[in-house]
């Protein structure tokens, strides 16, 4: 019996996840419809790109998830939710 693949593995691992994150942020700069999201980010998106990559990697059970401890993605989501409701 083979182990079930994680979402991280199914999409192609780190390289494909980087492509997905880069495309997301590229669209924010290119498409007018994403300007509402873009204005919530700093001018330089490099840190935002890295943070989203790390979050998604852990959420998809990728290589970075074990470095954050148990349930870190849940805590991250709760933190973001609380931040957005406070604004």
C-alpha positions as CSV (number, residue, x, y, z in Angstrom):
1,X,0.0,0.0,0.0
2,X,1.4,3.4,-1.0
3,X,1.2,6.5,1.2
4,X,-1.3,9.1,0.1
5,X,0.2,12.1,-1.6
6,X,-0.1,15.5,0.0
7,X,-1.6,18.4,-2.0
8,X,2.0,19.8,-2.1
9,X,3.2,16.7,-3.8
10,X,0.2,16.6,-6.2
11,X,0.8,20.1,-7.5
12,X,4.4,19.4,-8.2
13,X,6.2,20.5,-5.0
14,X,8.2,23.6,-4.3
15,X,8.8,24.6,-7.9
16,X,5.1,24.6,-8.9
17,X,4.0,26.2,-5.6
18,X,6.5,29.1,-6.3
19,X,5.0,29.4,-9.8
20,X,1.5,29.6,-8.3
21,X,2.5,32.2,-5.7
22,X,4.4,34.3,-8.3
23,X,1.4,34.2,-10.7
24,X,-0.9,35.4,-7.9
25,X,1.3,38.4,-7.1
26,X,2.0,39.1,-10.8
27,X,-1.7,39.3,-11.4
28,X,-2.1,41.8,-8.6
29,X,0.3,44.1,-10.4
30,X,-1.1,43.4,-13.9
31,X,-4.9,43.2,-13.5
32,X,-7.0,46.2,-12.5
33,X,-9.5,43.9,-10.9
34,X,-7.0,42.9,-8.2
35,X,-6.1,46.5,-7.1
36,X,-8.3,46.2,-4.0
37,X,-6.0,43.4,-2.8
38,X,-2.8,45.0,-4.2
39,X,-3.2,48.2,-2.1
40,X,-3.1,46.0,1.1
41,X,0.5,45.0,0.3
42,X,3.8,46.9,0.3
43,X,5.3,48.2,-2.9
44,X,7.9,45.5,-2.8
45,X,6.1,42.1,-2.8
46,X,9.2,39.9,-2.2
47,X,8.4,39.4,1.5
48,X,4.7,38.9,0.8
49,X,5.6,36.3,-1.8
50,X,7.8,34.4,0.6
51,X,5.2,34.5,3.4
52,X,2.5,33.2,1.2
53,X,4.8,30.5,-0.2
54,X,5.7,29.4,3.4
55,X,2.1,29.4,4.5
56,X,0.8,27.4,1.5
57,X,3.7,25.0,1.7
58,X,2.8,24.2,5.3
59,X,-0.9,24.1,4.7
60,X,-0.4,21.7,1.8
61,X,1.9,19.6,4.0
62,X,5.0,20.5,2.2
63,X,8.6,20.6,3.3
64,X,8.3,23.7,5.4
65,X,5.4,22.6,7.6
66,X,7.5,20.7,10.2
67,X,9.5,23.8,11.0
68,X,6.5,25.7,12.3
69,X,5.1,23.3,14.9
70,X,1.7,21.7,15.1
71,X,-1.4,23.6,13.9
72,X,0.6,26.7,12.9
73,X,-1.5,27.2,9.8
74,X,-4.7,27.3,11.9
75,X,-3.1,29.9,14.2
76,X,-2.0,31.9,11.2
77,X,-5.5,32.0,9.7
78,X,-7.0,33.0,13.1
79,X,-4.5,35.8,13.4
80,X,-5.2,37.1,9.9
81,X,-9.0,36.9,10.5
82,X,-8.7,38.8,13.7
83,X,-6.5,41.4,12.0
84,X,-8.9,42.0,9.2
85,X,-11.9,42.4,11.5
86,X,-10.0,44.9,13.6
87,X,-9.2,47.2,10.6
